[in-house]
Amino acid sequence: MLSLVSRCVRPLVAPVRCIYTIDRGWKPRVDLTQLQDDITSVRENTARRGLTVDLDRVIAEYKKYLVLRKELEDLKQLNRDLTAEAKKIEDPAEKKAFAANKTRPLRKKIEGAEGRVGIADTIYRQRSSSIPNVTSPHSPVGGYDQARLLEHIGERPVFHFQPAGHRSLCERHGVLKVASNGLLGSPNTAYLRGVGALLQVALSNYVLQALVAKGLEAVRPPDALRTQVTKAFGRCSPGEYDLHSMHGGTGTALTDLVLSDSGTKQLAAMFACSGRYPYRLPQKSACLTHCFRKALPAAADLFSQSQYSTVEMFGVVGPNLEASQAMLSEFTQLQRGILESLGLHARVLEMPTEELFYSAYRKINTEVWMPSCKRYCSVGTTAANHTDFLARRFQIYVGRFFPHRHEISEREFCHTVSGTVMSIPSVICAVLEAHQSEDGSVRVPECLRPFLGGQSVLVPPETNASNDSP
């Protein structure tokens, strides 16, 4: 239930347009207006995304929910009328008989009706969660092979020798230590060591400082979240909800907690669960987060670990498409600037309809060139415009607040934008490959040197050992 803010952080003398959110006991809300008004366009949208959704069943369940809710409201109104009538009865015996014959039976009916409404509400929400966001006309129709090239970033590196792959470079520099004893759950799970650990810390600090310098607020969110937060994003794949559960036993605080697979979810939940004070628009946040996935590592390399770190961005803007598209462009420019400063060559793609998240209206991916395999690879860099899809589910809306009257008016749902700057282990691989030398050393990008004690070249351990020998 919405909890309206009755005051701002500081007294204000003029109406201020702010964000208002909900209390902790929220449920994701789905907008079914378009589905009821124009089911044909919704069918076409789901077909363009390559999805199969039983829209007729969704509408039927929603109508059933509305009928049951109307019956419950009628019963509650009748209960209020009977309560008012009972207050007028002065004779105790007559009042007791009135309660036994009318008031109490009606309250039992209300309890039963509330149970039926709760079940119908859960069913229609589950069914409607399979309906994706509307799709941008900019998005090509089809699968990955239909992605449209928008631009290239940086210059492709040229080598006068056969460049080594990231696995070879990681092994030579002692970046990884594979957990061969199986104590970490999988034979291919690995530790980041030496240069690898230092590069992860350097990249994390550099990227976060670069984003803060551009006006984003740094956030360190918790790694655990409740399942309803994940469900509010819609279904991304059949196994999307198959996350690591934090089992604490029935009735404990850990029963409904999972480990997150994306920091965007925690940043969105930060606005949905704050619900006490208004925020000024726009809001832009950045975070370093740990991501977890149940898939076991396919190989002992940085690209396929089940736990990894990412730097994420999340923005909340006014309730119009122009503002959210402008923030999407801003996020992609931030991503471009960071990859360029790392000396990486990449391409920017307009992702097709079948590659979009359920919540995404438009999605832009950036893939980095890997010299060893001579192709572009994903390093997790992506940005998406969610329009008001997430704001409706998290109940984040704007309203004009009048402090002297304690009123909120002109409520509209915000637009939200998300972006993953990078998956840090993947970018470590890209940096090692792009800046390698024939002797196996790696030139450190200038932007990372302040975070590595001024070190400009990473030398393999065996090279250091040979230089020290007599």
Secondary structure as GFF3:
##gff-version 3
##sequence-region A 1 470
A	DSSP	beta_strand	16	20	.	.	.	ID=ss1
A	DSSP	alpha_helix	33	37	.	.	.	ID=ss2
A	DSSP	alpha_helix	39	48	.	.	.	ID=ss3
A	DSSP	alpha_helix	55	87	.	.	.	ID=ss4
A	DSSP	alpha_helix	92	98	.	.	.	ID=ss5
A	DSSP	pi_helix	99	103	.	.	.	ID=ss6
A	DSSP	alpha_helix	104	128	.	.	.	ID=ss7
A	DSSP	three_ten_helix	144	146	.	.	.	ID=ss8
A	DSSP	beta_strand	148	153	.	.	.	ID=ss9
A	DSSP	alpha_helix	166	173	.	.	.	ID=ss10
A	DSSP	beta_strand	176	178	.	.	.	ID=ss11
A	DSSP	beta_strand	190	192	.	.	.	ID=ss12
A	DSSP	alpha_helix	195	213	.	.	.	ID=ss13
A	DSSP	beta_strand	217	219	.	.	.	ID=ss14
A	DSSP	beta_strand	224	226	.	.	.	ID=ss15
A	DSSP	alpha_helix	227	232	.	.	.	ID=ss16
A	DSSP	beta_strand	257	259	.	.	.	ID=ss17
A	DSSP	alpha_helix	263	272	.	.	.	ID=ss18
A	DSSP	beta_strand	279	280	.	.	.	ID=ss19
A	DSSP	beta_strand	283	292	.	.	.	ID=ss20
A	DSSP	three_ten_helix	302	304	.	.	.	ID=ss21
A	DSSP	beta_strand	307	317	.	.	.	ID=ss22
A	DSSP	alpha_helix	321	341	.	.	.	ID=ss23
A	DSSP	beta_strand	346	350	.	.	.	ID=ss24
A	DSSP	three_ten_helix	353	355	.	.	.	ID=ss25
A	DSSP	beta_strand	362	370	.	.	.	ID=ss26
A	DSSP	beta_strand	375	385	.	.	.	ID=ss27
A	DSSP	alpha_helix	389	394	.	.	.	ID=ss28
A	DSSP	beta_strand	397	402	.	.	.	ID=ss29
A	DSSP	beta_strand	407	413	.	.	.	ID=ss30
A	DSSP	beta_strand	415	423	.	.	.	ID=ss31
A	DSSP	alpha_helix	424	434	.	.	.	ID=ss32
A	DSSP	beta_strand	442	443	.	.	.	ID=ss33
A	DSSP	three_ten_helix	446	452	.	.	.	ID=ss34
A	DSSP	beta_strand	457	458	.	.	.	ID=ss35
A	DSSP	alpha_helix	461	468	.	.	.	ID=ss36
###
